[in-house]
Amino acid sequence: MTDTPIAYGYVRIRPEVDEDELRLVEKELSTYADAHGLDLARIYYDDGPGIAPNRMVRRLTRDDVHHLVVSSLEQITDHRLIGEMVEEAIEGEASAVLHEARVM
């Protein structure tokens, strides 16, 4: 018997997004995790300008979680360079894989 790898999700809540759209994003993350053999244990929500990489790295490291599922890199931040830095921090410092559920 093998254990299903645990994953966390991340959703940035934007002011223009209503409750129905938020539920669709949650479903998207859950469907992706299921399809890729991951146990989506928790989804973190942020209503700020984007992910705080040091906080997410600490959470992943503390909980020994090696998968983070996001809808897209744009979900993390509107800035491409910052998104790449966040991805590097998650992969390098937390030894986790950043999964994009929605590939454009």
N, C-alpha and C positions, 0 to 999 in steps of 0.2 A: 504494500500500500504506500502510495506517495502522497505527500502533502501538496496541496494547491498553493502556489506562491501568492502571498498577500500583496495587494496593491492599494495605494491610496489614489483618490481622485482630487482634482483641483478645479474649481470653478470661480472665475472672477465675475461678480455680479455687476453688471453695467446698469446705469439708471434707466436706459431705454428698454431694458428687457423685462417683460412681464412674467408672471408666475408660470403661465403655460409654457413659455419658451424655456424657462429655467428647468422645468420638469423634463422637457425634451432633451436638454443637454445632459441631465442626470441619467436619463434612459440610454442616451448614446454612450456614455462612459460605461454603464453597466453592461450593455450589449457587447461593447468592445472587449471588456474584461472577460466576460463569459466565453466569447468566441476565441480568445487567446489563452484560455486556461488559467485565468487569474481570479483570485477572490478579492473583489472590491470591498475592502473592509470599512472604508470611511471616505467621505468626500469632504474636503476642506473648502470653505467659502470665503471669499475676500471681496469686500466692496470698495477697496482702495484702487490705486492706479495700476496695480499688478502684484504679482507674487513677490514675497520677500524671500529671496533665495536662501539666506542664512537660516531663517526660521524653518523653511521646508527641509533643508539639509539636516538640521537638528532633529526634526520629527522623524524623518526617514531613518537616520542613524540610530536614534534612541530606541525606536521600535523595531529595528532590524528589518525594515521594509525596503525591497529592492526594485519596486516598480511604481511609477507615478503616471497616471493616465489623465491627459488633458484633452479637451475637444480639439484644439489646435494650438500652435505656438502663439498665435495672436491672442489666445485666451490668457496667456501668461503676461504679455505686455504688448503694447502697440509698437514698440521699437525693436526692430530686427536684431540689432547688435546686442541689446540687453537680453533679448530672448536667447541668443546664442550663448551669452555668458551664464545665464541661468541654467541652460541645458548642460553646459560644461561643469558647473558646480554640482548639479544633481548627479551627473554621471561620474565625475571625478571624486568629489568629496564624500558623497553618500553611497558610491558604488551602486547606483540605481539606474534603471533604464527609464527614459522619458518616452512614453507612448503617446502618439497623436491618434485619437479616435477618428477624426475627420481629416482625411488627406485630401487637400485641394487639388 
